[in-house]
């Protein structure tokens, strides 16, 4: 009998079984705000079957075909795609049935057999040239293989196939194209596709996003403004214009959002971003006006309340943040433990220790659980109750091994802050008895050993950590700095720090180490350059100590004193800084 006239039960058996497994994941639909971030993989859309019936070939359902279908499905159930994919692809070649070709495409893509998926999708499209989903998948697969020129006609027909939803299709384009390395080529492709839809605002915004990714700021701004002219109340376009303007000037971006709000006062997302921008510009009085307006406009919206509370914390308006967070808790916010954690932080800032303890104590789970316990213990320790603080951390329930490690680290930190370096060392040693290969514990244990001048333990722990995590930049840095600071094995120290800097070239602490080891190697001018860059990125007191020392030996004592004096105002108790000043400028 013809294959397209299978008896219903048998057809259901074959094709319902086939559709039971996951299809290739879809290119996310929805509006993209800022420049899209690359996804883990280019993804393929297999939409719900369209109501129309695809043309089916007059192929007889032979015993051989049925056997191959069942064999392929059983192979997939057993996790054998290397058997299932070739079987389905062979069937697709033989039958040119779009259903078989679609199934072959799905299985091949899920197994990441990209060439097989592309061939199967091509057969599917040949068998059903009017299938928008087949065409979109072919284009997606071609893009994943960096074949933009080959993908272009398929993308054009895909956009044209659904004129009513062409705007939504355009908003998917940049997500689809985000991983392609040649951003200029992507921009040319998107611009050519959008040229046919000059009055579609999504098309103009898609060009703006592609131009942004290609570092063409002027084109990006012009296209985003054009999108906004076509749809004057479109918040997404307004936010994108502001993002582009921020590259030129925060003040200009803030002014633009303020003017947009004057025309569209109910634009909630714009108002939240405007308030955030005002906080970043330290225009706190104006930011508070926006907080109050948002609260009035959305009094029962917990999400808005939480956003306003976090902005108030950023603006250091802790009383306002406290009030907002309490209101959010009353509105049954989806993550009450996070709200309680922030209430603890806010009340710490307000010097209300008992209130802070109450809120931290109320955090019973979630991502903030360990931080809440550590802060609770920190308050007790500052109140002179160190034994109670340590007991609190030991008795805190850990949901998993990682939380237990974090609680152990918090306990050791309290002991370090109390000057009990031996106690911290012993706590971390006990933690390593249970988790001997835990990277965070190994690193902290090495740092505790350094305080006790146990260079053997420090080096052994860090070398074990490097063996476990060859990309752990701070392990190389810590070992190299420890050697350099003791002025031993300087060449080895330099090699270790050099490796760390390659792994994390913008880390100010590693720059500091490089500056220090170069100084020890008799290359102070080179070292000074690294230290100045490090201090600019992070005005840390120990970096200040090193920078001041190199300035001092370079004969620039006045500059050295200014660096030290400024650092001492902020960090009067830092031992390294005080010792350096006492040694060089008593």
N, C-alpha and C positions, 0 to 999 in steps of 0.2 A: 504493500500500500504506500502511497506518497507520504514522505516524512512529515509534511505539513498537515496531514490528516490523521495523526496518531489518535487512537482511542483515548478518551479523556483520562481514565485512571492511569494508563501507562505514561502519558505526557506529564501528568501531575507527578508521578513517581520520579521521572527523570529531572524535570525542570524545577520542581519545588525543592528536591534534594540539592540541586545545584545552587539554588539561590539561598540555601540555608546558611552557607558560610559567608563571612564578611566580604563585601565588595571592596574594591579599592577606595581608600578614604577620600572624601571630597574636598575640593578646593573650597575653603571656607567662604561662604557668602557673607555679605554684610559690609558696612562702611568702614573704610580704613581711615584712621584719623591722621596721625603724624606719619612720617615716612615709614613704610612697612618694614618690619623686621624680618630677616630671613627665617624661614621655617626649617625644621629638621630635615624634611624631605619635600620635594615637589609632590603634590598630591593630586589624585585623579578623582573626578566626579563621576559617579554612576547614579544618575538621577532615577526617580521612580519611573516605571514604564509609562510611556505616553499612551493616551487612549487609542491612538491610531494603530492599526495592525501593520507591522513591518512586512514587506514582501518576502514570502518564503519560497524557497526553491523546491521543485518537484523531485525530491530525493526519496528513494525507497528506504524504509527503516529495516535495514538488514540485521541479521544476527550479529554480524561483525561490528556494526555501528553501535548497537545496543550494548554489546560486550565492552567496547572501548569506553563508552560513557560510564558504565557501572564500575569498570576497573579504575578509571580516573578518579571517580568520587570516593571509592574505597581507599585509594592511595592518598587522597587529601585527608581523609579521616585519620589515616595512620601517620600523617605528617611526612608524606613522601612527595613533595612537589616536583622533584626531579623525574618522577614517573608520571604524575598527573598532567603536568604542563605540556610535555611533548605529545601525550596522547590526545589532549583536547586540541592542540594546535594542528596535529595531523587531521583530526576530524574537521576542523574549520576549513582547512585546505581542500578536503575532499567534498564537503557538503556545501560550502558557502552559505550555510544557514546563519542568519544574524544572531540567533539565540546561542548557538554553539560558539560563534566567534566572540560574543560578549562574555560568555563564561570563560573561554580561554584567556581573554584579556584580563578578567578579574583575577584568575588564579595566577597568571604570570606576573602581574603587578604586585600582588600580595607576596609572592615569593621573591620579588625583586629581580626577576628574569626580564630585564627591560627590553632587550632585543626581541624576545618572544612576544612580550606584551605589545610592542609596536607593530609587529607583523600581524598579530591577531586583531588588533584594533583597525589596522588597514583593511583586513578582510571584512571585518564588521562594517566598515564604512562603504566598501565596495558593494556589499550585499544590501545595504540600506543607506543609500546616499542622502536621504532626507533626515537621517537621525542626528539631531543636534548633539545628543550626548556622545555618540560615537565620534563626531567631528571634534568635540571639545576634548575628548580623551586623546585622540590622535595629536592634537595641538599640544596638550599638556606633556605627552610623552616626547614629542619632538623638542619642546623647550627643555625638558630634563636632559636631553642629549645635546643641548646647546645648538640646535638647528633652528635658529630664529627665522631664517629665510624660508625654510620649508614649512615652518609653523604658520607664517603670516597669512597665506590664503585660507587656511583652515580657521584661524582666529577671525578673519574677516567674515567668512560665511557663518560662523557660529554667532557672531554679533548680529548679523543681518537676519538670522533665522528666527529671532524673537524680538521684534521691534518694540513690543510693549514693555519688555524688561531689559532693554539695552543698557539703561543706566546702571542697573544692578550688575549686569555682566561686566561693564567697564570697571566697576569697583572691585571685581575679582581679579582683574588683569595684573595689577602690580603684585598681588600676593602670588599669582602664578609665575610671574617673571622675576621675583625678588632674588632668587639664588643665582641667576645668571650673572657671570662675572663682568661682562662687557656692558657697563651701565649706559654708555653712549649708544650702543647698538639697541638696547632696550628702549631708550628714549626715541630713537628714530622709528622703531617699530610702533610704539604706542602713539607717537605723533601722526604717523601715516594712517593708523586705524581711526584715530579720533578726528582726523581732517574731514571724514565723511559725515560727522555728527557735530557740526559747530554749535548747534543750539541745545545740545545735551549737556547739562552742567557736570554730570559725572564724568563725561569724556574729557572735559577741560581740567577737572581736578585730577584725573588720572595722569594726564600729561604733566601737571604741576608736580605730582609726586615722583614721576619718573625723572623729571628735570632736577628735582631736589637730590635724588639719589645719584644723579650724574654731575652734581655740583654746579649746575647752571642756575644760580640764585635768581637772576633777573627773569629768565623764562618761567621759572617756578612761581615767582610772585605774580607775574603777569597772567598766567593761566589760572592761578587760584583766584585772583581778583575777577577774572572773566567768569569763572564758575559762580562767584558770589553775585555778580551782576545778573546772571541768568536766574538765580534763585536767591533773592536778597536776604531771606531769613534763614539760610542754611548754616547751622552752627558748625558743622563739620568743615565747611569751606572757610568760615571765619577763623576757626581755631588753626587751620593750616596756614592761612595768611599771617596770623600772629606768630606762628612758629618760624616762618621764613623771615619775618621782620625782626625777630629776636636775634637772628644772626647778625643783623646790622646794629640793633639798639634795643635794649630791654624797654627803655622809656617809650620808644616809638611803638613797640608791640603793645604795651600797656595802654597807650593812648588810643590805638586802633580798637582794642577790645572795649574800652570805655565808651567810645563813640558808637560801636555796634550795640552795646547795651542800652544806650539812650534811644536807639531806634527799635530795639527788640528787648524790652525789659524782662520778659519771661524766659529768656534764653539761659536755662539753668547751667548747662555745661560751660558756656562762655563765662557766666558769672563766677563759677567756681574757679576756673582758670585765671580769670581776672584777679580774683582775691589772692590766689596763690602768687601771681606775678607781683602784686602790690607788697605782699610779705617779703618776697625775694628782693624787692627794691627798698625794703625797710620803710615803706610808707604805711606804718602800722595804723594810724588813725583812719585813713581811707579804707584799709583792709577791714578794719572792725566794722565800718559802715556796711560793707558788703556782707560780712558775717551776719549782722543783724537783719539785713534785708532778706538774706537767704532763709534765716530762721523764721522770719515773719511769713514769707511766701510758702514755705514748706514745713509747717510746724509739726506734722505727723510723719515726716519722711526720715527714717533712721539713717539711711545712707547719706543724705545731705547733712544731717546733724553730725555724723561721724567725720565727714570731710571738713566741716567747719571747725570741729574740735581739734583736728590735727593741724589745721592751718593756725588756729589760735596758739597751740603749743609751739609751732614754728616761730610765731611772732612773740613768744614768751608772755603771752597774755594768759597766765595760768588760771586766774579767777574765771575768766570767760570759758576757758577750756574745761574747767571743773564743772561749771554749770551745764555746758553742752553735753559732756560725757554722762552726767547723771540723767539728763533728759533722754539721751540715746538708750541708756539702759532701761528706762521706763517704757521705751517704744519697742522693746523686745528685739533689739538688734541681733542679727544672725550669729554673731560671735561674742557673747557677753564676756567671756574670759579676757579677750583682748581689750574690751572697754575697761574692765576692772584693772588690768595691768596699767593702762594709761592713767587711770585715776590714781593708782599708786604713785606713778611717776610725778604727776602734777602735784599731788599733796607732799611728796618729798621736796619738790621745788619750793612749795609754799611753807616749808619747815613745819609741817603738821605730821609728825612722825607717827602718832597713833592712828591717824586716818590712813596714812600710807600703809601701815602694817595691816589694817583691816582689809584694804582693797587687795594688797598682794596675797594675803591669806585666803582671799576668796577665789583666787585663780586655781582651778582644779584640773585643768587640762589644756590642750591646744598648744600652739606654737610658742606661746609666751610663758608656759608653765615653769620651765627651768629658770628663765630670767627672773620671774616673779619670786621664786624661792631664793635665788641668789641675792636679790635686792632686799627681801625680807631679812635675810641673815645679815646683810650689810648694815641695815639700820640697827639691829641688835648689837652688832660689833661696835658701831660708833657710840652706842649708849653704854659701852663698857661691859657688855654681856657676851664676850667672845665665846665662852664655853657653851652658852645657850644657842648662839648662832651656829656653831659647829654641829651641835646636836641636831638642830633643825635641818641642816643639810643632810646629815647622815640618815635621819629618819624620814626624809621626804620620799614619797613613793615614786619610783622611776617606772615609766611605762614601757621602756625598752632599754637595751644596753647602751645606746647612744645617750639617752638622758642620764643614765647612771654615770657615764664618763663625764658629762657636763657638770653634774653635781659634784663629782670628785674634783674637777678643775676649780669650781667655785670655792670649795673648801680650802684647797691649796692657796687660792688667791687671797682669801681672808687671812690665812696664816702669814703669807708674804707681806701683806699690808700691815700686819701687826709686828713685823720684823722677825718672825719665827721661821727662818729659812729652813732650819733642820726639820721642823714640823711639817712644812710644805713638802719637803723632799720625801719624808716618810709616807705621807698620805698618797703622793703620786706613785711611790714604789708599791704600795699596797694595791692601788688601782691597776698597775701593770701586772701584778700577779694574776689577776683575773683576765685582763685583756693585754697580753704581752706584745701584740702587734698593732695596738691602737695608735694611729699617727699623732693625734692631738695630745695624748698622754705622754708619748715618747718625747715630743717637742717640749712640753712643759717640764717634764722630768729633767731634760737636759738643761733647761734654763735654771731650774732649782739647783742642780749640781754646780752650775757656774757660780751661783751665789756662795756655795760652800768651798769653792776653789777645787772641786773634784773634776779636774779636766779629763781624767780617764773615763768617768761616767758620762760626762758631757759628750766626749768624742764618740764613745761606743753607742750611745743612744742616737746621736745624730747620723752616724754612719748606717745604723740599722734603719732609721727613718728614710734615708736616701735610697737604700736598697729597696725598701717597700714602695717609696714614692719618688722615682727619679726626677719628677717635675716639681718637687717641693722646694721652691726657690729659697724660702726662709731657713730651711735646714742647711743648705750650702752657706747661706749668709751668716747664720749664727755660728757655725763652726769656723768659718773664715775670720769673722770679726773677733771671736775669742782668741784665736791664734795671734791675730794682728795686735789686739789690745795688750797681750802679754809679750809682744815683740819676739815671738818664736815662730820658726818655720814660715817665714814671711812669704817666700815664693809660693808655697802651698796655699797660704791664706789668700794670696792674690788670685790664684787659679780658682779657688772655691768661690770667692766673691764675684769674679768675672763670670762664672757659670750662673750664679744667682742673678746677675744683672742681665744676662741674655734671656733668662726665663721671665724676668719681671723688670723690663728696662725703665719703667716710670715709677718704680717704688722708691720713695724718698729715703727710707731706712737703709735700703741696699746701696743707694747713692752715697749715703753717709759712710757706710762701711768701706766703699771703694775710695772715697776721699781719705779716710783714716789710714787704710793700708798703703795708699800711695805716699802719704806723709811718712809712714814708717819705712818705706822703701827709699826715702830721700828724694821724693818727687813732690815737694809741697805745693808748687804752682799748679800742677795737674790736680792734686788733691783738693786745693782750694776751690777750683772750678766745680767739682762734684759737690762739695759741701754747700756752696752758695746756691746751686740748683736745688739741692735737697731741702735747704732751709726755706727757700721760696715756696716750695710745694707743701712743706710741713714744718712750721716753726716749733719743733719739739725741743725740750730743754737739753737733751743730750746732744742733739744735732747742734744746738746753740753753743754748747760747751766745746765741741770739736771745731766748729767754725771759728769761734773766738780764739782758740789756741793757734790755729793756722794763721789767722790775721795777726796775732800777737808776735809770732816768730817771724812774720814777714815785715815786721816793723810798723804795723798799722794798729798801734795800741789803742788809739782813740776809737776806731771802729770796733775793735774787740770789746772794749768796755761798754760801748753802746749796745752791742748784741747781748752781752752778759746781763747788763742792768735791765734791759727790757725783759729778758727771759726770767730773771729772778723776781720781777714784779708779778709775773704770772705763775711761777713755780718756785716759791721761796724754799721749799723743803727738798728739792731734788738733790740727791747726794752727789751724783756725777758732776752736776753744774757747780755746786758749792765747792767740791774738792778741786775742780779745775781753777776756779777763781782764786781760791786760797793758795794754791801752788804757784800760780803765775802772777797774780796781782794782789798780794795779801794786804 
